[in-house]
């Protein structure tokens, strides 16, 4: 009986030790680095009721550093769908350039573009989705990192 109790105690200790090692392995003391997250929202509509052949895309881009290190030399700008670019009439291609983006800090910008939609229906334009993406580049530990937002859905 004493042997069984000692075996049970040994097993319990081994299980607790294995759990402690596994659980502590989940918490990393490694440096995470900068982690840029964000999105770009946009809308499309007529420039005016008298000019239905011109469409305006208006966007608001926002992004943040959710990592634990500064992102340096941060630059963010809009990428328009090639179908829009080929019909571009006017553009207010707002962008943002920052020396640093600190952890936990959000930033963003707005802009718009007008394109010639002559001969196109709503379904034609909808087939080009996404019309607008956000490209963010930054330097981290001497490396230039690039990210397109929103990220591709898996």
N, C-alpha and C positions, 0 to 999 in steps of 0.2 A: 504494500500500500504506500509506504514511504517513497519507494522508487517511482511510482506513478505520479505522486504529488510533485516530486522533484523534476520529473520529466515535463509535467504540465507547466511548472514554473519556468523551466528552461525554454520551453516552446513559447510561452507568453513573453518572456524577455526577448527572444529572437524576433518574434512578430513585432513587438514594440520597437526594437532597434531597426528592423527593416522599414517600418512605417516612418520612423524619425528620419532615417537617411533619405527615403524617397521624398518625404514632404519637404525636407530642407533643400533637396535638389531642385525643387520647383521654384524656389526663391533664388534668383540670380543676383550676385553681387557685381556682375559684369556691367560695364557702361553700355547703356542702351543706344546712346547717340541721339541725333535729331530725328524726329519722325513727323513728316509733313502730312497733314490730313486736310481735307476740305472738299468743296464742291462748287459748282457753278450752276446757277439757275437762270433761265432765260425765257422770254416770251417773244412771239412773232405776231405781227399785225400790220395792217395797211399804214402807210405814212399819213395819208389823209383820204377822206371819202372821195375826193376828186382824182386821186392818183392811185387807183387800185392795182395798177401794174407794178408798183413799188412796195416792197415789204421791208419792215424795219425789225431787226432783232435787237432786243435790249437785254442786257445781262447784268447780274451781280455775282461777283466771284468773292469767295471768302475761304481763307485757309489759316491753319495754325500749326505750331510746333507742339506736338503732344509728347515729344521725347524728353530726354533729361539733359541734353546739351544744346548749346546755341547752334543754330544753322547760320552760316556766314555767307555773304555775297548772294543773298536771296533775290531772285528775279522771278516774277510771275507775269504771264501774259496769255492772251486768248489765242486759241487756234480755231479758225473757222473751217467748216466743212468745205472741201474743194469745189463743190457745186455752187456754194455761196460765193466763194472767192472769184470764180469765173464770171459771175454776174454782178460783182461789187460796184456800186455807184459812189458810195460815201462811207467813211468809217471813222469812228471815234475809238480807236484801238487803245483804250486805256490799259495801263499796266502799272506794276509797282516794282520798285527796286529798293531793297533794304540792305544796310550794312550787316545787320544781324536780326535774327528772329529768335527771341528768347523762348524757353519752354513755357507753355501755358498762354502765350500771347496770340491773339487772333488779329488778322488784318484782311483787307480786301479792297476791291475797287469795282466801279461800274463802267459801262460803256455801251455802245450801240453801233450797228452797221446797217446800211440800206443797200438792198440789192434789187435788180430788175427781175420781176417775176412774170413777165409777159409770157402768156401761153402755158403757165403752170397752174395746177389746181392745188388745193390743200393736201391731197393725198401725195402728189408729186413731192412737195416740200417735206411732208412727214416722212417720206421714204428715205430722206437724207439723214435722219436722226443718227447720232446727235449732231445738231447744227453747230454747237459751240463746246469746246473743251478748254480746260485750264492747264497750262504747262508751267511747272514750278521747277526751278533749278537752284541748287545751293552747294556750297563747299563744306565738306566735313572731313577733318583729318587729312587735308590736302587733296581729297578726291572731289570731283564735280559729280553731283548726283542729280538726276532728272526724274521727274514724276509727272504723269498725265492724270488729271482728275476730271471727271470721276473715274475711278479705277474700273477696269473691265469687270463685269459681273461674271461669276463662275457658275 
